[in-house]
Each structure stands twice: as structure tokens, then as C-alpha cells.
Amino acid sequence: MKRQKLPQSTCSHLPRVQLLLLLVLSGIANHIHATCSATSSVTQPFPNEITVLRDAPNGTVLATARVKTEISCNSTGLKLGRGQDYSWKVHVSPSNQDHGKSSVSHVRNTKTEGIGIRWSNHNHNTSTSQVFSKGPLNKSDTNRRGIHYKKKTMLEDTFELIKTGNITSRVLAPMHYAMHYSAPPGGHIYNQPLYMYAFNPSAIKAIGCSFRNASQTVRLPDVSTLDFAGTGRAGDKQFNIDLDCAPGTSIRARLSDANARGNTGTLLSIAGGRNNAQGIGLELQRQGETGAYVLGTEFTSLAARQQHALPMVVRYAVNGAPIQPGEVNAAATVELSFD
């Protein structure tokens, strides 16, 4: 019995993921004796669209943004107890919304299903870092950093959007995180708003396909060496490469020789073996087209829809060497690229 095997393999690129970061700073009204103010700059913003590979593993980083914030405090006239001068803090607001722990370590859920956030903070004054998203993003007693009550303090925040589950195309739910600051208890300021990070609603595009008949085996009929007289081809067999795709996914496909990756001819090579046939290979053709498929070349792009059936024909074909009867085993790999 002759057979031709087509194992599943995917080769896709994940397009650059993008999200727009809108930074909102809330000014602090002058208090009687002491205030802090903050000025932030976005050093690496999210662009305004996130493109997600539907079948990417959980934990995949979808986008990263970095923001630097300089905090200045004026403690003139503030009555501080002994040993309290350096106990000022900036911390997450207890009014922030927290959506719980995700399935990925150190990542909190967001309101958008399948997308979490990892939030890390680096204090340049102390050269220390802290991952805020290890715990709730409204837990101010643990998610806090020391700030100087006289000098400027530089903080750098890194926000990463993380795939935590199934994702569909939608608009990213709004996210915002307020920061407060605290002076020592007993002073004129305690737990006051300072600034806020806010993220614009952004379009999420989930793309990708999966095989409905992965690793299928196509069995060709037995033929005689006499069948190759004339055209040098025999034993045509039809089969489909069936795909399920996320809505809106456009794909490009190519087939390559699994036993000879550099093969750019029209014949799949026959796997080595004592009982294998000689002088022939397997030829692929897209059903409805003329001429053999050239291995490694890209199919015409397929329109964006949820299901595809790529109709193919495979057959025996001579390669110019003397034909010797035997088994014919070949394999092709299907490679997909998504837009």
C-alpha cells in the first residue's frame, strides 16, 4: 500500500502588537504646608491596535509600555516627628479596580477576557524594583514605593499586556490606575491623590487558524510501472487541507518537503528505506489549476473568512531515473502566515 503523509506544522508571524497609552496627571491643590506633584513622560507608548495570534500560548506578551514619573515634594512647614522625614510613600489607590489573579504568574486579570496586565515599578533613587501585579492593584499597604520628602524621586513603570486565555476580536475595556502619596501620620497630608495612568480603549484583532484534519494520511492507489508510459504520471488522489480561522484572518499558505527542507522542485522526495521505490516522487497540484505545485512557493492569499478547504491533488511522477518498484512514502509540511 502506498501512502503520502501530511503532518501539521504552522509557521506564522505575530504582527507587531500595538496599544495607545493615555497618561492622565491629576494636579494636587496646594495644602497648607506640604504638597507633592508628579510629571510623567511616556518613553515607550503602546500604539493603538493589538493584534493577537489566537492560538498563542498563555503568558505571551502582547504589548509593552514604559513610563517615567518624577515626583517632587515640598515639605516646608510640615511638622515631622523624629525619624519620620524619610517615610513618605507613593502607592496604588485603594479605589482602583482589581479583577483578580490570572492563570499566569504575577499577572492580574483585566476587564477584557483573555488579557491580563503585568505591572513592574523601578525606583531609580533606591535602584530597587517591585512587581505591583504580584498582588491586588488596589492594595496600597504592599504596592508602595518610598519617595523623598525634599528631593526629586524618579519612578519608572513597565506595563505588559499578557495573554491569559481565549481572545476574540473586540475593543479593549478601559483601564486606569490611580496613584496616591502619603506623608507621615500626624502631619498635614496623609493619603492624597497624586497622578493616574489611563489606557485608551483599543481595538483587539485576534487572528490565526487551526487544522481540522491535522496530520492526515493520504493513501494513493497501487500502480504499475506501465502506468507511467506517456505522461510519466499516475495514481491521482484528491484531498483537502481544512482550516478553521478566527473571523477576519487572511492567510497565506505554502507546502514544503518534510524530508528535504531545501527542496524547491515539484516532487516530494521519497523517504529512505530498503523496500522503497526508485525513480519516482510525489507531485502536488492545487485542484483546478494547471501545472505541478513548486514546493516552497506561496499560495495566493486567501480571503478573510472562518473556514477554508484547500483542495489538492497528489500523484506519482517519474524523476528521470530508472523506475524500480517498491513502497512510496513522502511527507509535506503545511506552513501558514496570518494577516
Stockholm file with secondary structure:
# STOCKHOLM 1.0

chainA/1-339         MKRQKLPQSTCSHLPRVQLLLLLVLSGIANHIHATCSATSSVTQPFPNEITVLRDAPNGTVLATARVKTEISCNSTGLKLGRGQDYSWKVHVSPSNQDHGKSSVSHVRNTKTEGIGIRWSNHNHNTSTSQVFSKGPLNKSDTNRRGIHYKKKTMLEDTFELIKTGNITSRVLAPMHYAMHYSAPPGGHIYNQPLYMYAFNPSAIKAIGCSFRNASQTVRLPDVSTLDFAGTGRAGDKQFNIDLDCAPGTSIRARLSDANARGNTGTLLSIAGGRNNAQGIGLELQRQGETGAYVLGTEFTSLAARQQHALPMVVRYAVNGAPIQPGEVNAAATVELSFD
#=GR chainA/1-339 SS CEEEEECBCCCCCCCCCCCCEEEECCCCCCCSSCEEEEEEEEEECCCSEEEEETTCCTTCEEEEEEEEEEEEEECTTCCCCTTCTTCCEEEECTTSCCCCBCSSTTCEECSSTTEEEEEEEEETTTTEEEEGGGSCTTCTTTSEEECCSSSCEEEEEEEEEEECSCCCSEECCCEEEEEEEECCTTSSCCSEEEEEEEECCCEEEEECEEESSTTEEEEECCCCGGGGTTTSEEEEEEEEEEEEECTTCCEEEEEEETTCTTCCSSEECCCCCTTBCBSEEEEEEETTCSSCCCTTCBCCCBCSCSEEEEEEEEEEEECSSCCBCCBCEEEEEEEEEEC
#=GC SS_cons         CEEEEECBCCCCCCCCCCCCEEEECCCCCCCSSCEEEEEEEEEECCCSEEEEETTCCTTCEEEEEEEEEEEEEECTTCCCCTTCTTCCEEEECTTSCCCCBCSSTTCEECSSTTEEEEEEEEETTTTEEEEGGGSCTTCTTTSEEECCSSSCEEEEEEEEEEECSCCCSEECCCEEEEEEEECCTTSSCCSEEEEEEEECCCEEEEECEEESSTTEEEEECCCCGGGGTTTSEEEEEEEEEEEEECTTCCEEEEEEETTCTTCCSSEECCCCCTTBCBSEEEEEEETTCSSCCCTTCBCCCBCSCSEEEEEEEEEEEECSSCCBCCBCEEEEEEEEEEC
//
